[in-house]
Structures are given as structure tokens and as C-alpha cells.
């Protein structure tokens, strides 16, 4: 009994950090995405809307379509390459404390910092860098009690939330956390989008620099937490 109690507390602490970290990453990716939507009209954290816009504009303005298509192709290519890099380097279907998530998050921050310097004169490069970072981040998704935690878009989260709510209404025994976790992540995405809009529209702040610095802080914080967690387990 004396050996089991600390393990239980450590496990509960780790789960709390997984959820908190997921919310923070979702907030930050939404902040960067909102900034790109306002500045360039292109999403870097999810691509469904961009594909739809290109399809709709095919019947209207050829020049605009060509520009949007270039943005879309770079965003898709960057996102795919980022996901491939994460899959090759550290991806695993479940969270393992030994994996270098801290360094991975800091690498995303570096990508966004480089995107900031490219944004004004080389917007296509900025799109590619930011979408690479978002693709890398989304591929870090981990299983939390059977639920996949995605942190760059909310379609799957809303699906999980709606499905579980419907099953609860039908009378099935659905744990409250199965609705709380996606709700927290959706709320984080909403707040992050609002923050991105505020940074760009109400002061023209360097949203990518701010977001990149926060990624670097979060990554360093996770690395420190990992070393502390190893010492108590």
C-alpha cells in the first residue's frame, strides 16, 4: 500500500499535465492560425476551409485562385512534412515520458520564429514554416484513456463531444471527463483564436514572435517537469 500511493499520485499528476499541456498547445496553434488567416487569408493549422475556398473561387477569379492554390499547396505540403517528421522522430500512440516532447515543442517555436522573419517579404515561406510546425504538433497527438487528443483543429473534438453527449442523453453511462476534455480543448482553441485576432487587429503586435516565445517556454517547462517526474517515480 505504501508503494502504490505515490505511484497513483504521480499517475494522476501526469494525466493533469497531459490535459493542461494539450490545452496550452491548442491555444497557441489557434493563435498562430488566426494571425495567418487575418494577414494572408490562409489557415496553417487546418486545411479543410482552404480547400473549400479554392474550389469555390475556381468559378470566379483565376488570378486569385492561383494565389490561393499556391498558399494551399504550401500549407498542405508543410503540414504533411511536419507530420511525417514527427512520425519519424518521436511519434507514439500513447504518451511516454521518455520521448523528447519538450524539445519538439521548442522546435515548433523555432519554426514560428523563422516564419515571423519571412512573413513580410516571403509570405509563402512563412506559410510553409508555420504549417510545418502545426503538422508536427498535430502528429504528437496522444491517446488519453482511448481518446485521441488533437491540438491544431477541433473537428474531431466536437465529434467526440457530440457523440458522448448524445449517448449520455440516450441513457448510456458516459464518464464526465469524456465530455470535459474535448470541451476544454475546444474552449482553448476559441480563446487562442481570439488572442490571435487581438494581437493582429488591436495593435499589430508580432503575433508569431509572441506565440513562438510561449512555445519555447512551454517546451522548456515540459522538459523540467519530465526530469522532476522521473525523480519521484
C-alpha positions as CSV (number, residue, x, y, z in Angstrom):
1,X,0.0,0.0,0.0
2,X,2.8,2.4,0.8
3,X,4.4,1.9,-2.6
4,X,1.1,2.1,-4.5
5,X,0.1,5.5,-3.2
6,X,2.9,7.6,-4.6
7,X,2.5,5.9,-8.0
8,X,-1.2,6.8,-8.0
9,X,-0.5,10.4,-7.2
10,X,2.2,10.5,-9.9
11,X,-0.1,9.0,-12.5
12,X,-2.8,11.5,-11.6
13,X,-0.3,14.3,-11.8
14,X,0.9,13.2,-15.2
15,X,-2.7,13.0,-16.6
16,X,-3.4,16.5,-15.3
17,X,-0.3,17.7,-17.1
18,X,-1.3,16.0,-20.3
19,X,-4.6,17.8,-20.4
20,X,-3.1,21.1,-19.4
21,X,-0.4,20.8,-22.0
22,X,-2.9,19.9,-24.7
23,X,-5.0,23.0,-23.8
24,X,-1.9,25.2,-24.0
25,X,-0.8,23.8,-27.3
26,X,-4.3,24.1,-28.7
27,X,-4.4,27.7,-27.6
28,X,-1.1,28.5,-29.2
29,X,-1.7,26.8,-32.5
30,X,-5.1,28.7,-32.7
31,X,-3.3,32.0,-32.0
32,X,-0.9,31.5,-34.9
33,X,-3.6,30.2,-37.2
34,X,-5.8,33.3,-36.5
35,X,-2.9,35.6,-37.3
36,X,-2.3,33.9,-40.6
37,X,-6.0,34.0,-41.5
38,X,-6.1,37.7,-40.9
39,X,-2.7,38.5,-42.5
40,X,-2.8,36.2,-45.5
41,X,-6.2,34.6,-45.6
42,X,-4.7,31.2,-45.2
43,X,-5.1,28.6,-42.4
44,X,-1.9,26.8,-41.3
45,X,-3.4,24.6,-38.6
46,X,-6.2,23.0,-40.6
47,X,-6.8,22.9,-44.3
48,X,-10.5,22.0,-44.9
49,X,-11.5,25.6,-45.3
50,X,-8.7,26.4,-47.6
51,X,-9.6,23.5,-49.9
52,X,-13.2,24.7,-50.0
53,X,-12.2,28.3,-50.8
54,X,-10.1,27.2,-53.7
55,X,-12.9,25.1,-55.1
56,X,-15.5,27.9,-54.7
57,X,-13.2,30.5,-56.3
58,X,-12.4,28.4,-59.3
59,X,-15.6,29.8,-60.9
60,X,-14.8,33.5,-60.1
61,X,-11.2,34.9,-60.2
62,X,-8.4,33.0,-61.9
63,X,-5.6,35.1,-60.5
64,X,-7.0,34.9,-57.0
65,X,-7.4,31.2,-57.4
66,X,-3.8,30.8,-58.5
67,X,-2.6,32.7,-55.4
68,X,-4.9,30.8,-53.1
69,X,-3.8,27.5,-54.7
70,X,-0.1,28.3,-54.1
71,X,-0.9,29.1,-50.4
72,X,-2.9,25.9,-50.1
73,X,-0.3,23.7,-51.7
74,X,2.4,25.1,-49.4
75,X,0.2,24.8,-46.3
76,X,-0.6,21.2,-47.2
77,X,2.9,20.3,-48.1
78,X,4.3,21.9,-44.9
79,X,1.7,20.3,-42.7
80,X,2.3,16.9,-44.3
81,X,6.1,17.2,-44.0
82,X,5.7,18.3,-40.3
83,X,3.6,15.3,-39.5
84,X,6.0,13.0,-41.3
85,X,8.9,14.4,-39.4
86,X,7.1,13.9,-36.1
87,X,6.1,10.3,-37.1
88,X,9.7,9.5,-38.0
89,X,11.3,11.1,-34.9
90,X,9.1,10.6,-31.9
91,X,5.5,9.7,-32.6
92,X,4.0,7.0,-30.4
93,X,0.3,6.1,-30.0
94,X,0.5,6.8,-26.3
95,X,2.3,9.2,-24.1
96,X,5.7,8.1,-23.0
97,X,7.6,10.5,-20.6
98,X,10.9,9.4,-22.1
99,X,10.2,10.9,-25.5
100,X,11.5,14.4,-26.3
101,X,8.2,16.3,-26.3
102,X,9.8,19.3,-24.7
103,X,12.4,19.7,-27.5
104,X,9.7,19.0,-30.1
105,X,7.6,21.9,-28.7
106,X,10.6,24.2,-28.7
107,X,11.3,23.2,-32.3
108,X,7.8,24.3,-33.2
109,X,8.6,27.6,-31.5
110,X,11.7,28.0,-33.7
111,X,9.6,27.3,-36.8
112,X,7.2,30.1,-35.9
113,X,10.0,32.5,-35.1
114,X,11.6,31.9,-38.5
115,X,8.1,32.3,-40.0
116,X,7.9,35.8,-38.4
117,X,11.1,36.9,-40.2
118,X,9.8,35.6,-43.5
119,X,6.2,36.8,-43.2
120,X,6.7,40.3,-44.7
121,X,8.9,39.7,-47.7
122,X,8.4,35.9,-48.2
123,X,4.9,35.1,-47.1
124,X,4.9,31.7,-48.9
125,X,7.9,30.6,-46.9
126,X,6.2,31.8,-43.7
127,X,3.1,29.7,-44.5
128,X,5.3,26.6,-45.2
129,X,7.2,27.0,-41.9
130,X,4.1,27.6,-39.8
131,X,2.2,24.8,-41.3
132,X,5.2,22.5,-40.8
133,X,5.1,23.4,-37.1
134,X,1.4,22.8,-36.9
135,X,1.6,19.5,-38.7
136,X,4.4,18.4,-36.4
137,X,2.3,19.4,-33.4
138,X,-0.8,17.6,-34.6
139,X,1.1,14.4,-35.1
140,X,2.2,14.5,-31.5
141,X,-1.5,13.6,-30.7
142,X,-1.6,11.1,-27.9
143,X,-4.3,8.7,-26.6
144,X,-5.9,9.8,-23.3
145,X,-8.0,6.9,-22.0
146,X,-8.8,5.8,-25.5
147,X,-9.5,9.4,-26.8
148,X,-7.2,10.9,-29.3
149,X,-6.1,14.4,-28.3
150,X,-5.6,16.6,-31.4
151,X,-4.3,20.1,-30.8
152,X,-4.5,22.1,-34.1
153,X,-8.2,21.7,-35.1
154,X,-11.4,20.9,-33.3
155,X,-13.5,18.9,-35.8
156,X,-12.7,15.5,-34.1
157,X,-13.1,17.1,-30.7
158,X,-16.6,18.4,-31.5
159,X,-17.4,14.9,-32.9
160,X,-16.3,13.2,-29.7
161,X,-18.2,15.8,-27.5
162,X,-21.4,15.5,-29.5
163,X,-21.3,11.7,-29.7
164,X,-20.7,11.4,-25.9
165,X,-23.4,13.9,-25.1
166,X,-25.9,12.0,-27.3
167,X,-25.0,8.7,-25.7
168,X,-25.4,10.3,-22.2
169,X,-28.8,11.7,-23.2
170,X,-29.8,8.2,-24.5
171,X,-29.1,6.8,-21.1
172,X,-25.6,5.3,-21.5
173,X,-23.1,5.6,-18.7
174,X,-20.6,8.0,-20.1
175,X,-17.9,9.4,-17.8
176,X,-17.9,13.1,-17.4
177,X,-14.3,13.5,-18.3
178,X,-15.1,12.2,-21.8
179,X,-17.1,15.4,-22.4
180,X,-15.0,17.7,-20.2
181,X,-11.7,17.1,-22.0
182,X,-12.8,17.9,-25.6
183,X,-14.8,20.8,-24.2
184,X,-11.6,22.2,-22.6
185,X,-9.7,21.8,-25.8
186,X,-12.4,23.4,-27.9
187,X,-12.5,26.3,-25.5
188,X,-8.8,26.7,-25.7
189,X,-8.9,26.8,-29.5
190,X,-11.6,29.5,-29.3
191,X,-9.6,31.6,-26.8
192,X,-6.4,31.2,-28.8
193,X,-8.2,32.4,-32.0
194,X,-9.4,35.4,-30.1
195,X,-5.9,36.1,-28.8
196,X,-4.5,35.9,-32.3
197,X,-7.2,38.4,-33.6
198,X,-6.4,40.8,-30.7
199,X,-2.7,40.7,-31.3
200,X,-3.1,41.5,-35.0
201,X,-6.1,43.8,-35.1
202,X,-5.8,45.7,-31.9
203,X,-2.1,46.8,-32.0
204,X,-0.5,44.9,-34.9
205,X,1.7,43.0,-32.4
206,X,4.2,40.5,-33.7
207,X,1.9,37.6,-33.1
208,X,4.4,35.0,-34.3
209,X,7.2,36.2,-32.0
210,X,4.9,36.1,-29.0
211,X,3.5,32.7,-29.9
212,X,7.0,31.3,-30.6
213,X,8.3,32.5,-27.3
214,X,5.4,30.9,-25.5
215,X,6.2,27.6,-27.3
216,X,9.8,27.8,-26.2
217,X,8.7,28.4,-22.6
218,X,6.2,25.6,-22.7
219,X,8.8,23.2,-24.2
220,X,11.4,24.1,-21.6
221,X,8.8,23.7,-18.8
222,X,7.8,20.3,-20.0
223,X,11.5,19.2,-20.1
224,X,12.0,20.4,-16.5
225,X,8.7,18.6,-15.4
226,X,9.9,15.4,-17.1
227,X,13.1,15.4,-15.0
228,X,11.1,16.1,-11.8
229,X,8.6,13.4,-12.6
230,X,11.4,10.9,-13.1
231,X,12.8,11.7,-9.7
232,X,9.5,11.0,-7.9
233,X,8.6,7.7,-9.7
